[in-house]
Amino acid sequence: MEERENIRERLRKHSLSYVWLISQLRMRGIVTDKTEMSSVISGVRNGAKADSIIQTANDILDCYEQGSVLVGEK
């Protein structure tokens, strides 16, 4: 659950939206929507896809913080 809260806090810290994160996930081959994303972040949804979303979202945010992800739509 800590990883999920970490994603939420990092998005807030950088004023990034879930829409932005969803589009970044899509560019990496993970197709999701706002409802599924919300369920994953809140811990309601678990499993392989949720784990993949969490891991990839953290990777995206790591890259963003290092300046290697284009912002596009916030």
Secondary structure, 3 states (H helix, E strand, C coil): CHHHHHHHHHHHHCCCCHHHHHHHHHHCCCCCCHHHHHHHHHCCCCCHHHHHHHHHHHHHHHHHHCCCCCCCCC
